[in-house]
Amino acid sequence: MHDNGKQDEENRPELETKLTQQLAIVDRSVRDTAPSLEDLEGLVRAVQAEKRQRLWRDLCMFWLIALLIIALMLWSYARFFEAVLILQAAATVAAGAAIGFLWRRRRLQRRMVRHE
């Protein structure tokens, strides 16, 4: 065991030299210059344009879906007035029950936190 430590000490300068050479190669290959202000501004403009395009696409999709829902509701009112009223009443009761359930669960969680 003592010999391994001595051998490690003898190999240390050789290992340090190899590591230094390899690190110098890596340092030369890495570009450490900062991009120009124009490059950064161009990147910002490109990202903003892409984001704006996505937002317009999403907004158009939202409006199309909203118009489809409104058209379906108007058609349903015209064709199946009683059925639509029953479905709306059921949806209202279900939404109220869900809100009540979530409110009650949240209240119980707050109580549990206070008691701990």
OpenMM code with the backbone's topology and positions (N, CA, C; nanometers):
from openmm import Vec3, app, unit

residues = "MET HIS ASP ASN GLY LYS GLN ASP GLU GLU ASN ARG PRO GLU LEU GLU THR LYS LEU THR GLN GLN LEU ALA ILE VAL ASP ARG SER VAL ARG ASP THR ALA PRO SER LEU GLU ASP LEU GLU GLY LEU VAL ARG ALA VAL GLN ALA GLU LYS ARG GLN ARG LEU TRP ARG ASP LEU CYS MET PHE TRP LEU ILE ALA LEU LEU ILE ILE ALA LEU MET LEU TRP SER TYR ALA ARG PHE PHE GLU ALA VAL LEU ILE LEU GLN ALA ALA ALA THR VAL ALA ALA GLY ALA ALA ILE GLY PHE LEU TRP ARG ARG ARG ARG LEU GLN ARG ARG MET VAL ARG HIS GLU".split()
positions = [
    Vec3(0.0828, -0.1179, 0.0000),
    Vec3(0.0000, 0.0000, 0.0000),
    Vec3(0.0876, 0.1247, 0.0000),
    Vec3(0.1943, 0.1178, 0.0730),
    Vec3(0.2855, 0.2297, 0.0797),
    Vec3(0.3538, 0.2524, -0.0545),
    Vec3(0.3772, 0.1462, -0.1273),
    Vec3(0.4412, 0.1571, -0.2582),
    Vec3(0.3494, 0.2249, -0.3594),
    Vec3(0.2196, 0.1975, -0.3507),
    Vec3(0.1253, 0.2628, -0.4423),
    Vec3(0.1257, 0.4130, -0.4238),
    Vec3(0.1345, 0.4589, -0.3027),
    Vec3(0.1390, 0.6018, -0.2758),
    Vec3(0.2641, 0.6641, -0.3347),
    Vec3(0.3749, 0.5942, -0.3251),
    Vec3(0.5010, 0.6434, -0.3804),
    Vec3(0.4940, 0.6465, -0.5329),
    Vec3(0.4334, 0.5409, -0.5886),
    Vec3(0.4182, 0.5334, -0.7342),
    Vec3(0.3258, 0.6447, -0.7854),
    Vec3(0.2198, 0.6736, -0.7103),
    Vec3(0.1287, 0.7816, -0.7471),
    Vec3(0.2012, 0.9158, -0.7485),
    Vec3(0.2873, 0.9365, -0.6498),
    Vec3(0.3627, 1.0614, -0.6423),
    Vec3(0.4578, 1.0751, -0.7608),
    Vec3(0.5152, 0.9634, -0.8056),
    Vec3(0.6062, 0.9673, -0.9197),
    Vec3(0.5313, 0.9959, -1.0498),
    Vec3(0.4089, 0.9458, -1.0628),
    Vec3(0.3294, 0.9650, -1.1843),
    Vec3(0.2557, 1.0988, -1.1863),
    Vec3(0.2544, 1.1667, -1.0745),
    Vec3(0.1774, 1.2896, -1.0633),
    Vec3(0.2213, 1.3979, -1.1633),
    Vec3(0.3496, 1.4281, -1.1761),
    Vec3(0.3886, 1.5325, -1.2721),
    Vec3(0.3491, 1.4969, -1.4159),
    Vec3(0.3607, 1.3696, -1.4516),
    Vec3(0.3228, 1.3258, -1.5862),
    Vec3(0.1715, 1.3447, -1.6082),
    Vec3(0.0938, 1.3097, -1.5083),
    Vec3(-0.0507, 1.3252, -1.5165),
    Vec3(-0.0897, 1.4736, -1.5247),
    Vec3(-0.0245, 1.5567, -1.4449),
    Vec3(-0.0524, 1.7001, -1.4483),
    Vec3(-0.0180, 1.7603, -1.5838),
    Vec3(0.0909, 1.7151, -1.6435),
    Vec3(0.1307, 1.7638, -1.7754),
    Vec3(0.0274, 1.7262, -1.8796),
    Vec3(-0.0180, 1.6015, -1.8780),
    Vec3(-0.1201, 1.5572, -1.9734),
    Vec3(-0.2504, 1.6360, -1.9550),
    Vec3(-0.2909, 1.6534, -1.8300),
    Vec3(-0.4129, 1.7287, -1.8028),
    Vec3(-0.4008, 1.8731, -1.8499),
    Vec3(-0.2870, 1.9347, -1.8247),
    Vec3(-0.2655, 2.0728, -1.8668),
    Vec3(-0.2720, 2.0842, -2.0180),
    Vec3(-0.2110, 1.9889, -2.0892),
    Vec3(-0.2149, 1.9911, -2.2361),
    Vec3(-0.3579, 1.9763, -2.2878),
    Vec3(-0.4318, 1.8826, -2.2300),
    Vec3(-0.5693, 1.8600, -2.2754),
    Vec3(-0.6584, 1.9796, -2.2446),
    Vec3(-0.6396, 2.0405, -2.1286),
    Vec3(-0.7181, 2.1595, -2.0944),
    Vec3(-0.6844, 2.2759, -2.1873),
    Vec3(-0.5590, 2.2871, -2.2274),
    Vec3(-0.5212, 2.3926, -2.3211),
    Vec3(-0.5900, 2.3716, -2.4559),
    Vec3(-0.6010, 2.2475, -2.5000),
    Vec3(-0.6705, 2.2165, -2.6259),
    Vec3(-0.8177, 2.2547, -2.6146),
    Vec3(-0.8811, 2.2210, -2.5029),
    Vec3(-1.0219, 2.2546, -2.4819),
    Vec3(-1.0394, 2.4058, -2.4777),
    Vec3(-0.9500, 2.4757, -2.4095),
    Vec3(-0.9591, 2.6218, -2.4007),
    Vec3(-0.9497, 2.6862, -2.5385),
    Vec3(-0.8643, 2.6334, -2.6258),
    Vec3(-0.8513, 2.6893, -2.7598),
    Vec3(-0.9755, 2.6640, -2.8444),
    Vec3(-1.0433, 2.5523, -2.8186),
    Vec3(-1.1600, 2.5179, -2.9003),
    Vec3(-1.2866, 2.5916, -2.8562),
    Vec3(-1.2893, 2.6433, -2.7346),
    Vec3(-1.4073, 2.7117, -2.6828),
    Vec3(-1.3985, 2.8599, -2.7192),
    Vec3(-1.5061, 2.9098, -2.7805),
    Vec3(-1.5121, 3.0514, -2.8170),
    Vec3(-1.5618, 3.1299, -2.6956),
    Vec3(-1.4825, 3.2224, -2.6500),
    Vec3(-1.5205, 3.2957, -2.5299),
    Vec3(-1.5591, 3.4406, -2.5586),
    Vec3(-1.5837, 3.4716, -2.6842),
    Vec3(-1.6248, 3.6081, -2.7163),
    Vec3(-1.7758, 3.6194, -2.7032),
    Vec3(-1.8189, 3.7321, -2.6546),
    Vec3(-1.9617, 3.7570, -2.6370),
    Vec3(-2.0222, 3.7955, -2.7720),
    Vec3(-2.1469, 3.7590, -2.7949),
    Vec3(-2.2105, 3.7995, -2.9209),
    Vec3(-2.2294, 3.9511, -2.9245),
    Vec3(-2.2357, 4.0039, -3.0445),
    Vec3(-2.2500, 4.1485, -3.0590),
    Vec3(-2.3922, 4.1902, -3.0203),
    Vec3(-2.4070, 4.3184, -2.9959),
    Vec3(-2.5369, 4.3726, -2.9588),
    Vec3(-2.6368, 4.3529, -3.0717),
    Vec3(-2.5920, 4.3671, -3.1949),
    Vec3(-2.6810, 4.3477, -3.3098),
    Vec3(-2.7318, 4.2035, -3.3166),
    Vec3(-2.6419, 4.1077, -3.2871),
    Vec3(-2.6837, 3.9668, -3.2869),
    Vec3(-2.7907, 3.9418, -3.1810),
    Vec3(-2.7694, 3.9988, -3.0628),
    Vec3(-2.8664, 3.9803, -2.9546),
    Vec3(-3.0002, 4.0465, -2.9881),
    Vec3(-2.9944, 4.1679, -3.0456),
    Vec3(-3.1186, 4.2351, -3.0838),
    Vec3(-3.1918, 4.1581, -3.1919),
    Vec3(-3.1175, 4.1006, -3.2864),
    Vec3(-3.1791, 4.0185, -3.3905),
    Vec3(-3.2458, 3.8955, -3.3317),
    Vec3(-3.1797, 3.8341, -3.2351),
    Vec3(-3.2374, 3.7165, -3.1688),
    Vec3(-3.3652, 3.7544, -3.0958),
    Vec3(-3.3628, 3.8672, -3.0257),
    Vec3(-3.4825, 3.9126, -2.9530),
    Vec3(-3.5966, 3.9386, -3.0506),
    Vec3(-3.5667, 4.0071, -3.1625),
    Vec3(-3.6709, 4.0341, -3.2621),
    Vec3(-3.7278, 3.9048, -3.3198),
    Vec3(-3.6406, 3.8074, -3.3468),
    Vec3(-3.6872, 3.6794, -3.4024),
    Vec3(-3.7765, 3.6058, -3.3035),
    Vec3(-3.7366, 3.6043, -3.1769),
    Vec3(-3.8169, 3.5357, -3.0749),
    Vec3(-3.9502, 3.6076, -3.0554),
    Vec3(-3.9480, 3.7400, -3.0550),
    Vec3(-4.0721, 3.8152, -3.0397),
    Vec3(-4.1658, 3.7933, -3.1582),
    Vec3(-4.1111, 3.7888, -3.2785),
    Vec3(-4.1941, 3.7656, -3.3974),
    Vec3(-4.2562, 3.6268, -3.3927),
    Vec3(-4.1782, 3.5279, -3.3516),
    Vec3(-4.2305, 3.3911, -3.3406),
    Vec3(-4.3401, 3.3834, -3.2343),
    Vec3(-4.3169, 3.4493, -3.1222),
    Vec3(-4.4156, 3.4486, -3.0145),
    Vec3(-4.5443, 3.5194, -3.0584),
    Vec3(-4.5296, 3.6327, -3.1267),
    Vec3(-4.6459, 3.7066, -3.1758),
    Vec3(-4.7263, 3.6199, -3.2730),
    Vec3(-4.6560, 3.5486, -3.3601),
    Vec3(-4.7241, 3.4618, -3.4561),
    Vec3(-4.8004, 3.3500, -3.3833),
    Vec3(-4.7369, 3.2901, -3.2822),
    Vec3(-4.8052, 3.1858, -3.2039),
    Vec3(-4.9271, 3.2414, -3.1314),
    Vec3(-4.9140, 3.3611, -3.0752),
    Vec3(-5.0267, 3.4206, -3.0037),
    Vec3(-5.1434, 3.4490, -3.0981),
    Vec3(-5.1157, 3.4997, -3.2184),
    Vec3(-5.2225, 3.5239, -3.3155),
    Vec3(-5.2894, 3.3933, -3.3561),
    Vec3(-5.2080, 3.2892, -3.3764),
    Vec3(-5.2641, 3.1587, -3.4120),
    Vec3(-5.3540, 3.1072, -3.3003),
    Vec3(-5.3077, 3.1190, -3.1766),
    Vec3(-5.3882, 3.0726, -3.0631),
    Vec3(-5.5162, 3.1543, -3.0487),
    Vec3(-5.5064, 3.2863, -3.0713),
    Vec3(-5.6243, 3.3708, -3.0620),
    Vec3(-5.7265, 3.3343, -3.1692),
    Vec3(-5.6795, 3.3107, -3.2903),
    Vec3(-5.7713, 3.2690, -3.3983),
    Vec3(-5.8362, 3.1348, -3.3656),
    Vec3(-5.7582, 3.0425, -3.3118),
    Vec3(-5.8130, 2.9122, -3.2744),
    Vec3(-5.9193, 2.9290, -3.1652),
    Vec3(-5.8920, 3.0144, -3.0676),
    Vec3(-5.9879, 3.0408, -2.9614),
    Vec3(-6.1188, 3.0945, -3.0186),
    Vec3(-6.1093, 3.1940, -3.1081),
    Vec3(-6.2297, 3.2525, -3.1664),
    Vec3(-6.3070, 3.1519, -3.2491),
    Vec3(-6.2373, 3.0676, -3.3240),
    Vec3(-6.3071, 2.9658, -3.4036),
    Vec3(-6.3824, 2.8679, -3.3149),
    Vec3(-6.3173, 2.8243, -3.2082),
    Vec3(-6.3823, 2.7306, -3.1163),
    Vec3(-6.5001, 2.7988, -3.0466),
    Vec3(-6.4822, 2.9245, -3.0058),
    Vec3(-6.5911, 2.9978, -2.9401),
    Vec3(-6.7103, 3.0134, -3.0343),
    Vec3(-6.6839, 3.0476, -3.1595),
    Vec3(-6.7934, 3.0619, -3.2566),
    Vec3(-6.8629, 2.9279, -3.2808),
    Vec3(-6.7864, 2.8203, -3.2853),
    Vec3(-6.8460, 2.6872, -3.3024),
    Vec3(-6.9371, 2.6538, -3.1843),
    Vec3(-6.8908, 2.6830, -3.0639),
    Vec3(-6.9722, 2.6546, -2.9452),
    Vec3(-7.0997, 2.7389, -2.9460),
    Vec3(-7.0848, 2.8670, -2.9786),
    Vec3(-7.2030, 2.9537, -2.9834),
    Vec3(-7.3016, 2.9046, -3.0894),
    Vec3(-7.2488, 2.8663, -3.2051),
    Vec3(-7.3370, 2.8167, -3.3124),
    Vec3(-7.4086, 2.6887, -3.2687),
    Vec3(-7.3357, 2.5984, -3.2038),
    Vec3(-7.3978, 2.4748, -3.1546),
    Vec3(-7.5050, 2.5043, -3.0497),
    Vec3(-7.4766, 2.5995, -2.9617),
    Vec3(-7.5753, 2.6344, -2.8590),
    Vec3(-7.7011, 2.6946, -2.9223),
    Vec3(-7.6831, 2.7854, -3.0173),
    Vec3(-7.7994, 2.8451, -3.0829),
    Vec3(-7.8802, 2.7398, -3.1589),
    Vec3(-7.8119, 2.6512, -3.2273),
    Vec3(-7.8807, 2.5432, -3.2987),
    Vec3(-7.9551, 2.4533, -3.1996),
    Vec3(-7.8884, 2.4229, -3.0870),
    Vec3(-7.9519, 2.3379, -2.9856),
    Vec3(-8.0759, 2.4049, -2.9283),
    Vec3(-8.0678, 2.5350, -2.9008),
    Vec3(-8.1850, 2.6064, -2.8499),
    Vec3(-8.3002, 2.6008, -2.9491),
    Vec3(-8.2655, 2.6148, -3.0742),
    Vec3(-8.3710, 2.6154, -3.1763),
    Vec3(-8.4336, 2.4766, -3.1939),
    Vec3(-8.3545, 2.3722, -3.1823),
    Vec3(-8.4044, 2.2376, -3.2101),
    Vec3(-8.4542, 2.1631, -3.0859),
    Vec3(-8.3806, 2.1762, -2.9775),
    Vec3(-8.4087, 2.0952, -2.8585),
    Vec3(-8.4131, 2.1833, -2.7342),
    Vec3(-8.5047, 2.2748, -2.7287),
    Vec3(-8.5082, 2.3732, -2.6215),
    Vec3(-8.5177, 2.3090, -2.4838),
    Vec3(-8.6081, 2.2139, -2.4669),
    Vec3(-8.6271, 2.1511, -2.3353),
    Vec3(-8.5033, 2.0713, -2.2942),
    Vec3(-8.4476, 1.9984, -2.3890),
    Vec3(-8.3283, 1.9179, -2.3574),
    Vec3(-8.2113, 2.0075, -2.3169),
    Vec3(-8.1967, 2.1196, -2.3838),
    Vec3(-8.0881, 2.2121, -2.3506),
    Vec3(-8.1080, 2.2692, -2.2113),
    Vec3(-8.2312, 2.3043, -2.1770),
    Vec3(-8.2574, 2.3559, -2.0420),
    Vec3(-8.2246, 2.2514, -1.9363),
    Vec3(-8.2602, 2.1265, -1.9626),
    Vec3(-8.2291, 2.0185, -1.8668),
    Vec3(-8.0783, 2.0011, -1.8541),
    Vec3(-8.0070, 2.0013, -1.9675),
    Vec3(-7.8608, 1.9872, -1.9629),
    Vec3(-7.7953, 2.1047, -1.8903),
    Vec3(-7.8442, 2.2255, -1.9137),
    Vec3(-7.7888, 2.3411, -1.8441),
    Vec3(-7.8141, 2.3335, -1.6944),
    Vec3(-7.9307, 2.2898, -1.6565),
    Vec3(-7.9605, 2.2750, -1.5143),
    Vec3(-7.8693, 2.1691, -1.4520),
    Vec3(-7.8515, 2.0577, -1.5224),
    Vec3(-7.7633, 1.9513, -1.4712),
    Vec3(-7.6194, 2.0015, -1.4612),
    Vec3(-7.5734, 2.0780, -1.5617),
    Vec3(-7.4370, 2.1309, -1.5580),
    Vec3(-7.4200, 2.2297, -1.4438),
    Vec3(-7.5216, 2.3094, -1.4180),
    Vec3(-7.5155, 2.4056, -1.3079),
    Vec3(-7.5075, 2.3348, -1.1739),
    Vec3(-7.5893, 2.2306, -1.1573),
    Vec3(-7.5869, 2.1539, -1.0320),
    Vec3(-7.4514, 2.0845, -1.0163),
    Vec3(-7.3984, 2.0268, -1.1254),
    Vec3(-7.2692, 1.9580, -1.1191),
    Vec3(-7.1577, 2.0569, -1.0856),
    Vec3(-7.1613, 2.1751, -1.1468),
    Vec3(-7.0592, 2.2765, -1.1178),
    Vec3(-7.0681, 2.3215, -0.9723),
    Vec3(-7.1890, 2.3416, -0.9222),
    Vec3(-7.2060, 2.3791, -0.7823),
    Vec3(-7.1548, 2.2719, -0.6878),
    Vec3(-7.1843, 2.1459, -0.7200),
    Vec3(-7.1357, 2.0359, -0.6364),
    Vec3(-6.9835, 2.0280, -0.6394),
    Vec3(-6.9245, 2.0467, -0.7563),
    Vec3(-6.7788, 2.0412, -0.7666),
    Vec3(-6.7144, 2.1547, -0.6878),
    Vec3(-6.7707, 2.2737, -0.6982),
    Vec3(-6.7172, 2.3879, -0.6232),
    Vec3(-6.7324, 2.3637, -0.4732),
    Vec3(-6.8471, 2.3128, -0.4320),
    Vec3(-6.8668, 2.2815, -0.2907),
    Vec3(-6.7699, 2.1764, -0.2414),
    Vec3(-6.7468, 2.0737, -0.3211),
    Vec3(-6.6534, 1.9675, -0.2837),
    Vec3(-6.5127, 2.0232, -0.2698),
    Vec3(-6.4690, 2.1037, -0.3667),
    Vec3(-6.3346, 2.1611, -0.3612),
    Vec3(-6.3207, 2.2572, -0.2444),
    Vec3(-6.4245, 2.3370, -0.2179),
    Vec3(-6.4197, 2.4310, -0.1071),
    Vec3(-6.4083, 2.3567, 0.0251),
    Vec3(-6.4881, 2.2498, 0.0378),
    Vec3(-6.4857, 2.1709, 0.1617),
    Vec3(-6.3504, 2.1036, 0.1807),
    Vec3(-6.2941, 2.0492, 0.0734),
    Vec3(-6.1640, 1.9834, 0.0819),
    Vec3(-6.0554, 2.0834, 0.1209),
    Vec3(-6.0618, 2.2026, 0.0646),
    Vec3(-5.9635, 2.3050, 0.0978),
    Vec3(-5.9751, 2.3465, 0.2439),
    Vec3(-6.0994, 2.3587, 0.2899),
    Vec3(-6.1214, 2.3943, 0.4295),
    Vec3(-6.0655, 2.2874, 0.5227),
    Vec3(-6.0855, 2.1607, 0.4889),
    Vec3(-6.0318, 2.0522, 0.5705),
    Vec3(-5.8794, 2.0524, 0.5694),
    Vec3(-5.8193, 2.0835, 0.4551),
    Vec3(-5.6735, 2.0900, 0.4487),
    Vec3(-5.6207, 2.2021, 0.5362),
    Vec3(-5.6899, 2.3156, 0.5377),
    Vec3(-5.6472, 2.4260, 0.6242),
    Vec3(-5.6554, 2.3867, 0.7712),
    Vec3(-5.7610, 2.3140, 0.8062),
    Vec3(-5.7726, 2.2681, 0.9453),
    Vec3(-5.6595, 2.1738, 0.9816),
    Vec3(-5.6253, 2.0845, 0.8876),
    Vec3(-5.5178, 1.9876, 0.9131),
    Vec3(-5.3849, 2.0615, 0.9345),
    Vec3(-5.3605, 2.1661, 0.8568),
    Vec3(-5.2371, 2.2423, 0.8693),
    Vec3(-5.2315, 2.3138, 1.0036),
    Vec3(-5.3439, 2.3691, 1.0476),
    Vec3(-5.3478, 2.4415, 1.1743),
    Vec3(-5.3237, 2.3468, 1.2919),
    Vec3(-5.3725, 2.2231, 1.2831),
    Vec3(-5.3601, 2.1291, 1.3941),
    Vec3(-5.2217, 2.0662, 1.4008),
    Vec3(-5.1467, 2.0778, 1.2943),
    Vec3(-5.0102, 2.0203, 1.2970),
    Vec3(-4.9182, 2.1165, 1.3570),
] * unit.nanometer
topology = app.Topology()
chain = topology.addChain("A")
for resn in residues:
    res = topology.addResidue(resn, chain)
    for name in ("N", "CA", "C"):
        topology.addAtom(name, app.Element.getBySymbol(name[0]), res)
